[in-house]
Amino acid sequence: MKLAQLEQLYPGVARLHGTERSREQRIAGAVLATGPSSLASHRSAAHLWGIPRPDDDPVDVIVVGARQRFTGLDDVIIHRPRDLERLGRQRRSGIACTNVLRTVLDQGAVDQTAVSDAVGHAITNRLATLGAFDTVVIQHSEHGRTGIVALREAVAEWSIDAKPTDSMLEHAMHRLINRYRLPAVEFHPLICGHEVDFRVLDSRVILECDGWAYHGLDRSNFERDRRRDAELLAAGWIVLRFTYRSITTRPKETADRIAATVERWA
């Protein structure tokens, strides 16, 4: 019987010859090669959490405790942090890695420009809340930690009126409102017992952002939205609903519709 051929990936770690090479394979190999205390971190952990990253990223690994020197890991960056908070072990694709909060915080130390999108991805995909990221900022601000400024700015960017956004779509709508200088809005007010996305101040106009996954695919949410709109209409409110496509690909048309509705109401 012919034995499968092995090909060294890193010292002490091999792959089956002929198997498909992947980023996950490299990350898993680096974690195994650096010992049982290792975790995929920074850019590598971001990839494992589904946060978009460039294909040519190096492999990032956090090594806790061990002080040995590693050789033969030319494409691997070894991190030995003094800050050991939030280093609880998580697994993504079967690979030990940092949790999503620590991952985004650490990303600020190696790629500050990517932190805002990483926060948005985590919020939109319900991996973490903006409140949780805000807690991380508060916990680490006293130490002047590398990357904390980028995370603080991202938290502020993903907040509207000091309230966390639920989705990237609300964030896009707020940018649209500011870009086209539409009337001022209140974010997430409670009206007739319902929390709405935006209320145009000094008017009876409500703006709702309808993501397809939440408002379209789920029939119960769709029916609930219709009942809520009927209650608000009966109470004298005008509800305008906008899809992802209308907000992101037809912003001028969306802005004109909002402005015309507010003008007609006035």
Backbone hydrogen bonds in HBPLUS format (Angstrom, degrees):
<---DONOR---> <-ACCEPTOR-->    atom                        ^
c    i                          cat <-CA-CA->   ^        H-A-AA   ^      H-
h    n   atom  resd res      DA  || num        DHA   H-A  angle D-A-AA Bond
n    s   type  num  typ     dist DA aas  dist angle  dist       angle   num
A0017-HIS N   A0005-GLN O   2.89 MM  12  5.50 176.4  1.89 149.6 149.9     1
A0007-GLU N   A0015-ARG O   2.80 MM   8  5.27 159.3  1.84 158.5 165.3     2
A0015-ARG N   A0007-GLU O   2.80 MM   8  5.27 161.4  1.83 147.9 152.5     3
A0009-LEU N   A0013-VAL O   2.84 MM   4  5.66 164.1  1.86 141.6 146.6     4
A0010-TYR N   A0013-VAL O   3.21 MM   3  5.08 160.4  2.25 131.2 137.0     5
A0013-VAL N   A0010-TYR O   2.82 MM   3  5.08 163.8  1.85 138.5 138.0     6
A0019-THR N   A0016-LEU O   3.16 MM   3  5.77 166.7  2.18 134.9 136.7     7
A0026-ARG N   A0022-SER O   3.23 MM   4  6.60 156.9  2.28 145.5 150.4     8
A0027-ILE N   A0023-ARG O   2.91 MM   4  6.22 162.7  1.94 156.3 161.2     9
A0028-ALA N   A0024-GLU O   2.85 MM   4  5.97 170.9  1.86 153.5 156.4    10
A0029-GLY N   A0025-GLN O   2.92 MM   4  6.03 158.8  1.97 145.9 152.2    11
A0030-ALA N   A0026-ARG O   2.97 MM   4  6.16 155.9  2.03 147.4 153.4    12
A0031-VAL N   A0027-ILE O   3.02 MM   4  6.29 158.0  2.06 153.5 159.1    13
A0032-LEU N   A0028-ALA O   3.04 MM   4  6.27 161.9  2.07 150.4 155.1    14
A0033-ALA N   A0029-GLY O   2.89 MM   4  6.02 153.8  1.96 146.2 154.1    15
A0034-THR N   A0030-ALA O   3.17 MM   4  6.24 132.5  2.40 139.8 149.3    16
A0035-GLY N   A0032-LEU O   3.41 MM   3  5.61 168.7  2.42 106.6 109.5    17
A0038-SER N   A0035-GLY O   3.17 MM   3  5.70 163.1  2.20 122.4 124.5    18
A0039-LEU N   A0062-ILE O   2.90 MM  23  5.19 145.8  2.01 145.8 155.4    19
A0062-ILE N   A0039-LEU O   2.79 MM  23  5.19 163.9  1.82 160.2 162.5    20
A0040-ALA N   A0096-ALA O   2.93 MM  56  6.20 179.0  1.93 137.7 137.9    21
A0098-THR N   A0040-ALA O   3.06 MM  58  6.45 142.8  2.20 169.6 175.5    22
A0041-SER N   A0060-ASP O   3.06 MM  19  5.35 166.5  2.08 126.4 127.0    23
A0044-SER N   A0041-SER O   2.97 MM   3  5.48 120.3  2.34 158.4 149.1    24
A0045-ALA N   A0041-SER O   3.08 MM   4  4.47 163.7  2.11 101.6 105.6    25
A0046-ALA N   A0042-HIS O   3.03 MM   4  6.24 152.7  2.10 144.9 153.3    26
A0047-HIS N   A0043-ARG O   3.06 MM   4  6.33 155.3  2.12 143.5 148.8    27
A0048-LEU N   A0044-SER O   3.09 MM   4  6.42 156.1  2.15 145.2 151.6    28
A0049-TRP N   A0045-ALA O   2.92 MM   4  6.21 142.6  2.06 148.2 158.3    29
A0049-TRP N   A0046-ALA O   3.16 MM   3  5.12 124.9  2.47  94.2 108.3    30
A0051-ILE N   A0046-ALA O   2.91 MM   5  5.16 146.7  2.02 160.7 150.8    31
A0050-GLY N   A0047-HIS O   2.98 MM   3  5.12 157.4  2.03 107.5 113.1    32
A0057-ASP N   A0054-PRO O   3.37 MM   3  5.77 158.5  2.42 116.3 115.4    33
A0059-VAL N   A0075-ASP O   3.11 MM  16  6.33 174.3  2.11 164.3 163.4    34
A0077-ILE N   A0059-VAL O   2.71 MM  18  6.06 168.6  1.72 172.4 176.6    35
A0061-VAL N   A0077-ILE O   3.03 MM  16  6.28 160.2  2.07 170.6 168.3    36
A0079-HIS N   A0061-VAL O   2.78 MM  18  6.01 163.2  1.81 163.2 164.6    37
A0063-VAL N   A0079-HIS O   2.95 MM  16  6.23 161.2  1.98 170.5 173.0    38
A0066-ALA N   A0064-VAL O   2.98 MM   2  5.88 137.7  2.16 102.6  92.2    39
A0076-VAL N   A0073-LEU O   3.11 MM   3  5.30 162.9  2.14 115.6 117.6    40
A0090-GLN N   A0097-CYS O   3.02 MM   7  5.26 154.3  2.08 161.4 164.7    41
A0097-CYS N   A0090-GLN O   2.82 MM   7  5.26 155.9  1.88 138.3 143.0    42
A0092-ARG N   A0095-ILE O   3.05 MM   3  5.30 157.2  2.10 142.3 143.5    43
A0095-ILE N   A0092-ARG O   2.92 MM   3  5.30 164.3  1.95 114.3 119.6    44
A0103-THR N   A0099-ASN O   2.85 MM   4  5.98 156.7  1.90 155.9 163.9    45
A0104-VAL N   A0100-VAL O   3.04 MM   4  6.19 161.9  2.08 146.3 148.6    46
A0105-LEU N   A0101-LEU O   3.08 MM   4  6.30 162.3  2.12 148.8 154.2    47
A0106-ASP N   A0102-ARG O   2.83 MM   4  5.98 167.8  1.85 155.2 158.3    48
A0107-GLN N   A0103-THR O   2.92 MM   4  6.09 141.8  2.07 140.1 151.3    49
A0108-GLY N   A0105-LEU O   3.16 MM   3  5.51 137.9  2.34 104.3 114.7    50
A0109-ALA N   A0106-ASP O   2.91 MM   3  5.38 152.3  1.98 111.2 119.9    51
A0110-VAL N   A0107-GLN O   3.07 MM   3  5.40 147.9  2.18 107.4 116.4    52
A0111-ASP N   A0107-GLN O   2.74 MM   4  5.68 150.6  1.83 164.3 172.6    53
A0114-ALA N   A0111-ASP O   3.14 MM   3  5.74 156.9  2.20 115.8 122.5    54
A0115-VAL N   A0112-GLN O   3.25 MM   3  5.58 167.8  2.27 113.7 117.4    55
A0118-ALA N   A0114-ALA O   3.06 MM   4  6.21 149.8  2.16 145.7 155.0    56
A0119-VAL N   A0115-VAL O   2.88 MM   4  6.16 157.9  1.93 157.1 161.8    57
A0120-GLY N   A0116-SER O   2.96 MM   4  6.24 162.4  1.99 149.2 154.4    58
A0121-HIS N   A0117-ASP O   2.86 MM   4  6.08 153.2  1.94 145.9 152.8    59
A0122-ALA N   A0118-ALA O   3.00 MM   4  6.23 161.4  2.04 148.1 152.8    60
A0123-ILE N   A0119-VAL O   2.97 MM   4  6.20 160.1  2.01 155.0 160.0    61
A0124-THR N   A0120-GLY O   2.92 MM   4  5.95 171.0  1.92 151.6 154.7    62
A0125-ASN N   A0121-HIS O   3.00 MM   4  5.97 155.1  2.06 146.7 152.9    63
A0127-LEU N   A0122-ALA O   2.78 MM   5  4.84 155.3  1.84 154.4 157.1    64
A0128-ALA N   A0122-ALA O   3.38 MM   6  5.58 147.5  2.50 122.4 120.1    65
A0126-ARG N   A0123-ILE O   3.04 MM   3  5.01 160.8  2.08 106.7 110.5    66
A0132-ALA N   A0129-THR O   3.12 MM   3  5.21 124.3  2.45  95.6 108.8    67
A0133-PHE N   A0129-THR O   3.23 MM   4  6.66 155.4  2.29 146.6 152.5    68
A0134-ASP N   A0130-LEU O   2.86 MM   4  6.13 152.6  1.93 148.3 156.8    69
A0135-THR N   A0131-GLY O   2.99 MM   4  6.26 148.0  2.09 142.2 150.1    70
A0136-VAL N   A0132-ALA O   3.10 MM   4  6.46 151.0  2.19 143.5 150.9    71
A0137-VAL N   A0133-PHE O   2.98 MM   4  6.35 154.7  2.05 150.0 156.6    72
A0138-ILE N   A0134-ASP O   3.04 MM   4  6.36 159.8  2.08 150.2 154.8    73
A0139-GLN N   A0135-THR O   2.93 MM   4  6.15 162.7  1.96 153.0 157.7    74
A0140-HIS N   A0136-VAL O   3.06 MM   4  6.17 149.6  2.15 149.0 155.9    75
A0141-SER N   A0137-VAL O   2.94 MM   4  5.75 131.2  2.19 147.4 157.6    76
A0143-HIS N   A0140-HIS O   3.20 MM   3  5.68 143.7  2.34 110.4 119.6    77
A0144-GLY N   A0141-SER O   3.19 MM   3  5.49 165.6  2.22 111.7 116.1    78
A0148-ILE N   A0145-ARG O   3.13 MM   3  5.66 164.9  2.16 134.7 136.4    79
A0151-LEU N   A0147-GLY O   3.17 MM   4  6.44 156.3  2.23 147.3 153.9    80
A0152-ARG N   A0148-ILE O   2.85 MM   4  6.03 157.6  1.90 148.4 154.8    81
A0153-GLU N   A0149-VAL O   2.97 MM   4  6.18 160.8  2.00 151.7 156.4    82
A0154-ALA N   A0150-ALA O   3.01 MM   4  6.18 149.2  2.11 139.8 148.5    83
A0155-VAL N   A0151-LEU O   2.93 MM   4  6.16 157.7  1.98 151.8 157.0    84
A0156-ALA N   A0152-ARG O   3.07 MM   4  6.32 158.6  2.11 146.3 151.9    85
A0157-GLU N   A0153-GLU O   2.91 MM   4  6.11 150.5  1.99 143.0 151.6    86
A0158-TRP N   A0154-ALA O   2.95 MM   4  6.17 146.5  2.06 147.0 155.2    87
A0159-SER N   A0156-ALA O   3.25 MM   3  5.19 161.7  2.29 103.6 106.2    88
A0165-THR N   A0158-TRP O   3.30 MM   7  6.17 155.6  2.36 167.7 163.0    89
A0160-ILE N   A0163-LYS O   2.85 MM   3  5.25 163.3  1.88 154.4 155.4    90
A0163-LYS N   A0160-ILE O   2.91 MM   3  5.25 154.8  1.98 111.1 119.4    91
A0171-HIS N   A0167-SER O   3.44 MM   4  6.76 158.8  2.49 141.6 147.1    92
A0172-ALA N   A0168-MET O   2.90 MM   4  6.21 151.8  1.97 145.8 153.6    93
A0173-MET N   A0169-LEU O   2.88 MM   4  6.17 154.3  1.95 149.4 156.4    94
A0174-HIS N   A0170-GLU O   2.97 MM   4  6.22 158.4  2.02 150.0 155.2    95
A0175-ARG N   A0171-HIS O   3.11 MM   4  6.42 154.8  2.18 146.0 152.6    96
A0176-LEU N   A0172-ALA O   2.95 MM   4  6.22 153.3  2.03 145.2 152.9    97
A0177-ILE N   A0173-MET O   2.91 MM   4  6.21 158.9  1.95 154.3 159.1    98
A0178-ASN N   A0174-HIS O   3.10 MM   4  6.35 159.0  2.14 146.9 151.9    99
A0179-ARG N   A0175-ARG O   2.78 MM   4  5.92 159.5  1.82 151.6 158.3   100
A0180-TYR N   A0176-LEU O   3.05 MM   4  6.16 163.0  2.08 155.6 157.3   101
A0182-LEU N   A0177-ILE O   3.02 MM   5  5.20 162.4  2.06 153.4 156.9   102
A0181-ARG N   A0178-ASN O   3.26 MM   3  4.99 159.3  2.30  98.6 104.0   103
A0201-LEU N   A0184-ALA O   2.92 MM  17  5.80 155.4  1.98 141.7 149.7   104
A0186-GLU N   A0199-ARG O   2.75 MM  13  5.14 152.6  1.83 146.0 155.3   105
A0199-ARG N   A0186-GLU O   2.92 MM  13  5.14 150.9  2.00 142.7 151.9   106
A0188-HIS N   A0197-ASP O   2.87 MM   9  4.81 174.1  1.88 132.4 134.0   107
A0196-VAL N   A0189-PRO O   3.11 MM   7  5.97 158.0  2.16 169.8 173.0   108
A0191-ILE N   A0194-HIS O   2.76 MM   3  5.17 167.7  1.77 151.6 148.7   109
A0194-HIS N   A0191-ILE O   2.83 MM   3  5.17 162.1  1.86 115.9 122.1   110
A0198-PHE N   A0207-LEU O   3.09 MM   9  5.03 143.4  2.23 152.8 155.5   111
A0207-LEU N   A0198-PHE O   2.86 MM   9  5.03 164.7  1.88 139.6 144.7   112
A0200-VAL N   A0205-VAL O   2.97 MM   5  5.57 166.4  1.99 159.0 163.5   113
A0238-ILE N   A0204-ARG O   2.82 MM  34  6.05 169.0  1.84 165.4 166.4   114
A0206-ILE N   A0238-ILE O   2.76 MM  32  5.98 164.3  1.78 172.0 172.0   115
A0240-LEU N   A0206-ILE O   2.84 MM  34  6.09 171.8  1.85 162.3 164.2   116
A0208-GLU N   A0240-LEU O   2.83 MM  32  6.12 161.1  1.87 165.3 166.7   117
A0242-PHE N   A0208-GLU O   2.88 MM  34  6.22 154.3  1.95 158.4 166.1   118
A0210-ASP N   A0242-PHE O   2.79 MM  32  5.83 174.6  1.79 157.1 159.1   119
A0215-HIS N   A0211-GLY O   2.89 MM   4  5.76 161.1  1.93 159.4 164.6   120
A0216-GLY N   A0212-TRP O   2.79 MM   4  4.58 140.1  1.95 120.9 131.3   121
A0217-LEU N   A0212-TRP O   2.91 MM   5  6.26 150.4  2.00 162.5 167.1   122
A0222-PHE N   A0218-ASP O   3.05 MM   4  6.33 154.4  2.11 149.6 157.5   123
A0223-GLU N   A0219-ARG O   2.93 MM   4  6.20 162.1  1.96 155.1 158.3   124
A0224-ARG N   A0220-SER O   2.94 MM   4  6.08 154.8  2.00 142.4 150.1   125
A0225-ASP N   A0221-ASN O   2.92 MM   4  6.11 155.6  1.98 147.5 153.2   126
A0226-ARG N   A0222-PHE O   3.19 MM   4  6.52 153.4  2.27 144.7 151.2   127
A0227-ARG N   A0223-GLU O   3.08 MM   4  6.40 159.9  2.13 151.7 156.4   128
A0228-ARG N   A0224-ARG O   2.94 MM   4  6.15 160.9  1.98 151.9 157.6   129
A0229-ASP N   A0225-ASP O   2.90 MM   4  6.09 160.0  1.94 149.5 154.8   130
A0230-ALA N   A0226-ARG O   3.04 MM   4  6.26 154.2  2.11 145.3 151.9   131
A0231-GLU N   A0227-ARG O   3.07 MM   4  6.37 154.8  2.14 147.9 154.1   132
A0232-LEU N   A0228-ARG O   2.97 MM   4  6.25 161.5  2.01 154.0 158.9   133
A0233-LEU N   A0229-ASP O   2.84 MM   4  5.99 156.4  1.90 148.9 155.8   134
A0234-ALA N   A0230-ALA O   2.97 MM   4  6.12 157.4  2.02 144.3 150.2   135
A0235-ALA N   A0231-GLU O   3.11 MM   4  6.33 133.9  2.33 135.9 148.0   136
A0235-ALA N   A0232-LEU O   3.13 MM   3  5.01 128.0  2.41  90.7 104.7   137
A0237-TRP N   A0232-LEU O   2.86 MM   5  5.27 162.5  1.89 149.0 145.3   138
A0236-GLY N   A0233-LEU O   2.99 MM   3  5.13 160.8  2.02 107.1 112.1   139
A0247-ILE N   A0243-THR O   3.12 MM   4  6.35 153.9  2.19 149.7 156.4   140
A0248-THR N   A0244-TYR O   2.95 MM   4  6.04 162.6  1.98 154.9 159.7   141
A0249-THR N   A0245-ARG O   2.81 MM   4  5.38 157.9  1.86 143.1 149.6   142
A0254-THR N   A0250-ARG O   3.01 MM   4  6.25 158.0  2.06 153.9 160.8   143
A0255-ALA N   A0251-PRO O   2.81 MM   4  6.01 159.9  1.85 150.7 156.3   144
A0256-ASP N   A0252-LYS O   2.91 MM   4  6.10 160.4  1.95 151.1 156.2   145
A0257-ARG N   A0253-GLU O   3.05 MM   4  6.25 151.6  2.13 142.2 149.6   146
A0258-ILE N   A0254-THR O   3.06 MM   4  6.36 156.9  2.11 149.8 155.6   147
A0259-ALA N   A0255-ALA O   2.93 MM   4  6.15 171.2  1.93 155.7 158.1   148
A0260-ALA N   A0256-ASP O   2.88 MM   4  5.99 161.4  1.92 147.7 152.9   149
A0261-THR N   A0257-ARG O   3.05 MM   4  6.14 156.0  2.11 142.7 148.9   150
A0262-VAL N   A0258-ILE O   2.98 MM   4  6.24 164.7  2.01 156.7 160.6   151
A0263-GLU N   A0259-ALA O   2.96 MM   4  6.11 157.8  2.01 146.5 153.1   152
A0264-ARG N   A0260-ALA O   2.92 MM   4  6.10 156.6  1.98 146.3 152.3   153
A0265-TRP N   A0261-THR O   2.96 MM   4  6.14 157.9  2.01 148.3 154.4   154
A0266-ALA N   A0262-VAL O   2.97 MM   4  6.20 159.6  2.02 149.1 154.1   155
